[in-house]
Amino acid sequence: MVDVLALVEARLRTALGEPDARAAVTFLGTDRIEVLRFTDGDIVRYATLGMSAQPMADPTSALADPVKGPRAELVLSVRAGLADTDKVLRPLAVLAASPQVEGLVVAPGASLDVGEPLWPGAPFSSVLVAEAGGLVEDLELDAPMDPVRFLPLLPMTTNEAAWKRVRGAKELEERWLAGGTDLRDPLRKSVGLD
């Protein structure tokens, strides 16, 4: 059997360089989730490693397929030095474990909430899952396994998360774009939602 996580880590290193820190979190009844930190100038990227070890299963199916099904890892990019963003490691691991713990299928357009600030003083407790394929290319695996997608996470304020639930992810993304929102600013205010 192919070592999916070794291939995932190699893809992350190719796309983002060498990680300058890593932490591991294990939740009762789940596989270990690691979070790797990559620093590139004034941008810090945090990438999960472990979520893609098993395919995500549709919570309505009676039996989870151990081979087929969507696989993903999460990537969060923020500006360095403005906040203590390294405290995001545990919340990111919680989000990455959600397919195993809650039976979620994490896909673009979804909202994920950790119920507390992502880091101390953060105006965000939830994230919008964005489309894959920009920063880190999908990792193709041998058939019948689905490719691993590297899904960017965009932090949302409480107001943005509520607005997104009503109006949808596309409209929120358009509002961010129209407002020139710096989604990497770890202390940014909510975009105007009038």
DRENKOLTI-122095 format. One record per residue (C-alpha): residue number from 1; chain; y, z, x. Coordinates in nm, 2 decimals, always signed. Layout:
+-----+--------+--------+--------+--------+
: num : cadena :  north :     up :   east :
+-----+--------+--------+--------+--------+
: NUM :      A :      Y :      Z :      X :
...
+-----+--------+--------+--------+--------+
This chain:
+-----+--------+--------+--------+--------+
: num : cadena :  north :     up :   east :
+-----+--------+--------+--------+--------+
:   1 :      A :  +0.00 :  +0.00 :  +0.00 :
:   2 :      A :  +0.34 :  -0.09 :  +0.13 :
:   3 :      A :  +0.58 :  +0.20 :  +0.23 :
:   4 :      A :  +0.86 :  +0.12 :  +0.00 :
:   5 :      A :  +1.09 :  +0.39 :  +0.13 :
:   6 :      A :  +1.06 :  +0.27 :  +0.49 :
:   7 :      A :  +1.17 :  -0.07 :  +0.38 :
:   8 :      A :  +1.45 :  +0.07 :  +0.17 :
:   9 :      A :  +1.58 :  +0.28 :  +0.46 :
:  10 :      A :  +1.56 :  -0.03 :  +0.69 :
:  11 :      A :  +1.76 :  -0.23 :  +0.43 :
:  12 :      A :  +2.03 :  +0.05 :  +0.41 :
:  13 :      A :  +2.06 :  +0.06 :  +0.79 :
:  14 :      A :  +2.09 :  -0.32 :  +0.81 :
:  15 :      A :  +2.37 :  -0.32 :  +0.54 :
:  16 :      A :  +2.55 :  +0.01 :  +0.63 :
:  17 :      A :  +2.47 :  +0.09 :  +0.99 :
:  18 :      A :  +2.32 :  +0.41 :  +1.12 :
:  19 :      A :  +2.34 :  +0.72 :  +0.90 :
:  20 :      A :  +2.54 :  +1.00 :  +1.05 :
:  21 :      A :  +2.39 :  +1.27 :  +0.83 :
:  22 :      A :  +2.10 :  +1.31 :  +0.58 :
:  23 :      A :  +1.99 :  +1.59 :  +0.35 :
:  24 :      A :  +1.67 :  +1.63 :  +0.14 :
:  25 :      A :  +1.64 :  +1.79 :  -0.20 :
:  26 :      A :  +1.32 :  +1.85 :  -0.39 :
:  27 :      A :  +1.31 :  +1.95 :  -0.75 :
:  28 :      A :  +1.00 :  +2.11 :  -0.91 :
:  29 :      A :  +0.76 :  +1.84 :  -1.02 :
:  30 :      A :  +0.94 :  +1.55 :  -0.85 :
:  31 :      A :  +0.91 :  +1.37 :  -0.52 :
:  32 :      A :  +1.16 :  +1.45 :  -0.25 :
:  33 :      A :  +1.50 :  +1.27 :  -0.27 :
:  34 :      A :  +1.71 :  +1.22 :  +0.05 :
:  35 :      A :  +2.07 :  +1.14 :  +0.06 :
:  36 :      A :  +2.20 :  +0.95 :  +0.36 :
:  37 :      A :  +2.57 :  +0.94 :  +0.47 :
:  38 :      A :  +2.72 :  +0.64 :  +0.63 :
:  39 :      A :  +3.07 :  +0.64 :  +0.77 :
:  40 :      A :  +3.27 :  +0.32 :  +0.81 :
:  41 :      A :  +3.63 :  +0.38 :  +0.91 :
:  42 :      A :  +3.79 :  +0.57 :  +0.63 :
:  43 :      A :  +3.51 :  +0.50 :  +0.38 :
:  44 :      A :  +3.21 :  +0.73 :  +0.35 :
:  45 :      A :  +2.90 :  +0.60 :  +0.16 :
:  46 :      A :  +2.62 :  +0.81 :  +0.03 :
:  47 :      A :  +2.29 :  +0.64 :  -0.05 :
:  48 :      A :  +1.99 :  +0.79 :  -0.21 :
:  49 :      A :  +1.64 :  +0.74 :  -0.06 :
:  50 :      A :  +1.34 :  +0.83 :  -0.27 :
:  51 :      A :  +1.43 :  +0.72 :  -0.62 :
:  52 :      A :  +1.26 :  +0.38 :  -0.56 :
:  53 :      A :  +0.93 :  +0.52 :  -0.44 :
:  54 :      A :  +0.80 :  +0.48 :  -0.80 :
:  55 :      A :  +0.91 :  +0.23 :  -1.07 :
:  56 :      A :  +1.12 :  +0.37 :  -1.35 :
:  57 :      A :  +0.92 :  +0.39 :  -1.67 :
:  58 :      A :  +1.04 :  +0.32 :  -2.02 :
:  59 :      A :  +1.04 :  +0.66 :  -2.19 :
:  60 :      A :  +0.89 :  +0.51 :  -2.51 :
:  61 :      A :  +0.58 :  +0.38 :  -2.33 :
:  62 :      A :  +0.27 :  +0.58 :  -2.36 :
:  63 :      A :  +0.16 :  +0.52 :  -2.00 :
:  64 :      A :  +0.38 :  +0.46 :  -1.70 :
:  65 :      A :  +0.28 :  +0.17 :  -1.48 :
:  66 :      A :  +0.24 :  +0.29 :  -1.12 :
:  67 :      A :  +0.33 :  -0.06 :  -0.98 :
:  68 :      A :  +0.55 :  -0.26 :  -1.22 :
:  69 :      A :  +0.89 :  -0.16 :  -1.34 :
:  70 :      A :  +1.25 :  -0.14 :  -1.22 :
:  71 :      A :  +1.32 :  +0.03 :  -0.89 :
:  72 :      A :  +1.66 :  +0.14 :  -0.77 :
:  73 :      A :  +1.86 :  +0.36 :  -0.53 :
:  74 :      A :  +2.22 :  +0.48 :  -0.58 :
:  75 :      A :  +2.52 :  +0.42 :  -0.36 :
:  76 :      A :  +2.85 :  +0.61 :  -0.39 :
:  77 :      A :  +3.16 :  +0.51 :  -0.18 :
:  78 :      A :  +3.46 :  +0.73 :  -0.13 :
:  79 :      A :  +3.76 :  +0.76 :  +0.10 :
:  80 :      A :  +3.70 :  +1.01 :  +0.38 :
:  81 :      A :  +3.91 :  +1.32 :  +0.45 :
:  82 :      A :  +4.07 :  +1.36 :  +0.10 :
:  83 :      A :  +3.81 :  +1.60 :  -0.05 :
:  84 :      A :  +3.49 :  +1.78 :  +0.05 :
:  85 :      A :  +3.28 :  +1.49 :  -0.08 :
:  86 :      A :  +2.98 :  +1.60 :  +0.13 :
:  87 :      A :  +2.91 :  +1.85 :  -0.15 :
:  88 :      A :  +2.80 :  +1.54 :  -0.36 :
:  89 :      A :  +2.46 :  +1.54 :  -0.20 :
:  90 :      A :  +2.29 :  +1.77 :  -0.45 :
:  91 :      A :  +2.45 :  +1.60 :  -0.76 :
:  92 :      A :  +2.34 :  +1.26 :  -0.62 :
:  93 :      A :  +1.99 :  +1.38 :  -0.57 :
:  94 :      A :  +1.99 :  +1.51 :  -0.93 :
:  95 :      A :  +2.09 :  +1.17 :  -1.06 :
:  96 :      A :  +1.83 :  +1.00 :  -0.84 :
:  97 :      A :  +1.56 :  +1.23 :  -0.97 :
:  98 :      A :  +1.66 :  +1.17 :  -1.34 :
:  99 :      A :  +1.40 :  +0.89 :  -1.39 :
: 100 :      A :  +1.12 :  +1.13 :  -1.29 :
: 101 :      A :  +1.26 :  +1.43 :  -1.46 :
: 102 :      A :  +1.40 :  +1.28 :  -1.78 :
: 103 :      A :  +1.22 :  +0.95 :  -1.80 :
: 104 :      A :  +1.55 :  +0.75 :  -1.77 :
: 105 :      A :  +1.57 :  +0.39 :  -1.67 :
: 106 :      A :  +1.89 :  +0.37 :  -1.47 :
: 107 :      A :  +2.06 :  +0.04 :  -1.51 :
: 108 :      A :  +2.41 :  -0.12 :  -1.48 :
: 109 :      A :  +2.64 :  -0.01 :  -1.76 :
: 110 :      A :  +2.48 :  +0.33 :  -1.79 :
: 111 :      A :  +2.66 :  +0.66 :  -1.77 :
: 112 :      A :  +2.51 :  +0.95 :  -1.58 :
: 113 :      A :  +2.65 :  +1.30 :  -1.60 :
: 114 :      A :  +2.57 :  +1.60 :  -1.38 :
: 115 :      A :  +2.76 :  +1.85 :  -1.60 :
: 116 :      A :  +2.98 :  +1.98 :  -1.32 :
: 117 :      A :  +3.23 :  +1.83 :  -1.07 :
: 118 :      A :  +3.06 :  +1.59 :  -0.82 :
: 119 :      A :  +3.23 :  +1.79 :  -0.54 :
: 120 :      A :  +3.47 :  +2.08 :  -0.53 :
: 121 :      A :  +3.80 :  +1.99 :  -0.71 :
: 122 :      A :  +3.66 :  +1.65 :  -0.82 :
: 123 :      A :  +3.80 :  +1.53 :  -1.16 :
: 124 :      A :  +3.46 :  +1.36 :  -1.21 :
: 125 :      A :  +3.13 :  +1.50 :  -1.35 :
: 126 :      A :  +2.99 :  +1.16 :  -1.44 :
: 127 :      A :  +2.95 :  +0.81 :  -1.30 :
: 128 :      A :  +2.93 :  +0.46 :  -1.43 :
: 129 :      A :  +2.64 :  +0.26 :  -1.29 :
: 130 :      A :  +2.77 :  -0.08 :  -1.16 :
: 131 :      A :  +2.60 :  -0.41 :  -1.10 :
: 132 :      A :  +2.39 :  -0.43 :  -0.78 :
: 133 :      A :  +2.40 :  -0.70 :  -0.52 :
: 134 :      A :  +2.74 :  -0.65 :  -0.36 :
: 135 :      A :  +2.73 :  -0.40 :  -0.08 :
: 136 :      A :  +2.35 :  -0.38 :  -0.03 :
: 137 :      A :  +2.13 :  -0.68 :  -0.13 :
: 138 :      A :  +1.83 :  -0.63 :  -0.35 :
: 139 :      A :  +1.51 :  -0.56 :  -0.15 :
: 140 :      A :  +1.23 :  -0.80 :  -0.26 :
: 141 :      A :  +0.88 :  -0.64 :  -0.27 :
: 142 :      A :  +0.54 :  -0.80 :  -0.29 :
: 143 :      A :  +0.44 :  -0.90 :  -0.64 :
: 144 :      A :  +0.38 :  -0.75 :  -0.89 :
: 145 :      A :  +0.63 :  -0.49 :  -0.78 :
: 146 :      A :  +0.99 :  -0.54 :  -0.89 :
: 147 :      A :  +1.27 :  -0.55 :  -0.63 :
: 148 :      A :  +1.46 :  -0.24 :  -0.53 :
: 149 :      A :  +1.82 :  -0.27 :  -0.65 :
: 150 :      A :  +2.10 :  -0.07 :  -0.49 :
: 151 :      A :  +2.33 :  +0.04 :  -0.77 :
: 152 :      A :  +2.69 :  +0.14 :  -0.69 :
: 153 :      A :  +2.82 :  +0.45 :  -0.87 :
: 154 :      A :  +3.18 :  +0.46 :  -1.00 :
: 155 :      A :  +3.30 :  +0.81 :  -1.07 :
: 156 :      A :  +3.46 :  +0.86 :  -1.42 :
: 157 :      A :  +3.70 :  +1.12 :  -1.54 :
: 158 :      A :  +3.61 :  +1.31 :  -1.86 :
: 159 :      A :  +3.85 :  +1.09 :  -2.05 :
: 160 :      A :  +3.72 :  +0.77 :  -1.90 :
: 161 :      A :  +3.36 :  +0.87 :  -1.98 :
: 162 :      A :  +3.45 :  +0.94 :  -2.34 :
: 163 :      A :  +3.64 :  +0.61 :  -2.37 :
: 164 :      A :  +3.35 :  +0.42 :  -2.22 :
: 165 :      A :  +3.11 :  +0.57 :  -2.48 :
: 166 :      A :  +3.33 :  +0.42 :  -2.75 :
: 167 :      A :  +3.45 :  +0.10 :  -2.59 :
: 168 :      A :  +3.18 :  +0.01 :  -2.34 :
: 169 :      A :  +3.14 :  -0.03 :  -1.97 :
: 170 :      A :  +3.29 :  -0.37 :  -1.95 :
: 171 :      A :  +3.62 :  -0.26 :  -2.12 :
: 172 :      A :  +3.65 :  +0.04 :  -1.89 :
: 173 :      A :  +3.59 :  -0.18 :  -1.58 :
: 174 :      A :  +3.86 :  -0.42 :  -1.71 :
: 175 :      A :  +4.10 :  -0.13 :  -1.76 :
: 176 :      A :  +4.04 :  -0.01 :  -1.40 :
: 177 :      A :  +4.10 :  -0.36 :  -1.27 :
: 178 :      A :  +4.42 :  -0.41 :  -1.48 :
: 179 :      A :  +4.55 :  -0.07 :  -1.36 :
: 180 :      A :  +4.48 :  -0.14 :  -0.99 :
: 181 :      A :  +4.26 :  +0.17 :  -0.98 :
: 182 :      A :  +4.13 :  +0.28 :  -0.64 :
: 183 :      A :  +3.78 :  +0.38 :  -0.75 :
: 184 :      A :  +3.71 :  +0.52 :  -0.40 :
: 185 :      A :  +3.99 :  +0.78 :  -0.42 :
: 186 :      A :  +3.80 :  +1.11 :  -0.46 :
: 187 :      A :  +4.10 :  +1.27 :  -0.62 :
: 188 :      A :  +4.23 :  +0.99 :  -0.84 :
: 189 :      A :  +4.37 :  +1.05 :  -1.19 :
: 190 :      A :  +4.23 :  +0.89 :  -1.50 :
: 191 :      A :  +4.34 :  +0.53 :  -1.57 :
: 192 :      A :  +4.57 :  +0.48 :  -1.87 :
: 193 :      A :  +4.36 :  +0.45 :  -2.18 :
: 194 :      A :  +4.61 :  +0.40 :  -2.46 :
+-----+--------+--------+--------+--------+
